[in-house]
Amino acid sequence: MYENKNSTVIENGKIKWKIFDSKNNQYDWELPIQTYESYIQNTIYRTQTIQYSDGREHEIGEFSDYVETSFTNVIDDVYENSSSDSNFIYEIWYIVSQLTTYSLDIGEHPRYALETLTRGGGDCEDTAILMADMLKSSKHTKNWNIQMVYFDSDNPSDPQLVNHVALAVTTGEKFGILETTAKTIDDLTMWDVNSIVGWWSDV
């Protein structure tokens, strides 16, 4: 694995990101600070109510509201350097895995993708938003189905509460649930799609 050389710099009124994929290809993104601020100040935080099998109700954040297409000018460069749809997903995960830290709780307000990228860290909803935003920014993923999956990571087949969110991706040929906080490729696909009992929200 390559040394982490990713960087975020604020210079001349712009935020500039330097990102590397697993093949050491370099991608340079930049955005005026005012545009960045407009991205992260517009959405009103919404919640949705879910119900457990025993009748209990619980409010969770509507994280899909935070998924935009923030990387349309650059993300197809990553796709063009990928050998397949699956490899593109891997490269997006690789980039995200190099940038973020993880906290178990999902109670506070989520962050926009650009904010997580700039801060260099986030928890499960933040990394799910970031990865979903990157995937949706590509012209090659227009027919993909991308969903947030809310579930109990301690009891994935019999949820007692909601304490985690992951990303379900259907490319048309393959379907899987991605652990966006994963630091290894094995952990990326740790969730069995047939055993997860949770709540699904389209992105």
QUIMO-V624442 format. One record per residue. PHI is phi in radians with two decimals (NA if undefined). Layout:
# QUIMO-V624442
PHI / PHI
This chain:
# QUIMO-V624442
NA / -1.31 / -1.07 / -1.25 / -2.00 / -1.08 / -2.62 / -2.23 / -2.31 / -1.79 / -2.65 / 0.90 / 1.31 / -2.28 / -1.68 / -2.12 / -1.95 / -2.07 / -2.19 / -2.17 / -1.57 / -1.20 / -1.61 / 1.26 / -1.23 / -1.78 / -2.22 / -1.98 / -2.06 / -2.56 / -2.67 / -1.02 / -1.00 / -1.11 / -1.17 / -1.00 / -1.11 / -1.18 / -1.12 / -1.73 / -2.06 / -1.64 / -1.51 / -1.48 / -1.17 / -1.99 / -2.16 / -2.28 / -1.77 / -1.98 / -2.24 / -1.40 / -1.12 / -1.59 / 1.69 / -1.11 / -1.99 / -2.63 / -1.67 / -2.24 / -1.24 / -1.59 / -1.22 / -1.11 / -1.06 / -1.60 / -1.57 / -2.06 / -2.25 / -1.37 / -2.10 / -1.09 / -1.36 / -2.30 / -1.19 / -1.22 / -1.12 / -1.14 / -1.08 / -1.12 / -1.57 / -1.77 / -1.56 / -2.91 / -1.05 / -1.11 / -1.20 / -1.09 / -1.04 / -1.04 / -1.15 / -1.12 / -1.06 / -1.01 / -1.05 / -1.10 / -1.14 / -1.41 / -1.90 / -2.17 / -1.98 / -2.30 / -2.22 / -1.16 / -1.22 / -2.27 / -1.74 / -1.39 / -1.13 / -1.32 / -1.96 / -1.19 / -0.98 / -1.14 / -1.21 / -1.10 / -1.08 / -1.25 / -1.28 / 1.27 / -2.98 / 3.04 / -1.80 / -1.11 / -1.21 / -1.17 / -1.25 / -1.15 / -1.11 / -1.07 / -1.19 / -1.11 / -1.09 / -1.11 / -1.11 / -1.25 / -1.30 / -1.52 / -1.20 / -1.48 / -1.98 / -1.04 / -1.69 / -1.34 / -1.87 / -2.12 / -2.40 / -1.44 / -2.08 / -1.69 / -2.81 / -1.74 / -1.19 / -1.47 / -2.38 / -1.11 / -1.71 / -2.57 / -1.08 / -1.73 / -2.83 / -1.89 / -2.30 / -2.73 / -2.43 / -2.23 / -2.13 / -1.69 / -2.27 / -2.04 / -1.58 / 1.94 / -1.89 / -2.31 / -2.36 / -2.86 / -1.84 / -1.76 / -1.54 / -1.26 / -1.57 / -1.06 / -1.89 / -2.28 / -1.14 / -1.14 / -1.24 / -1.02 / -1.98 / -1.28 / -1.58 / -1.47 / -1.10 / -1.50 / -1.93 / -1.31 / -1.91 / -2.74 / -2.13 / -1.96 / -2.34 / -1.11 / -1.77
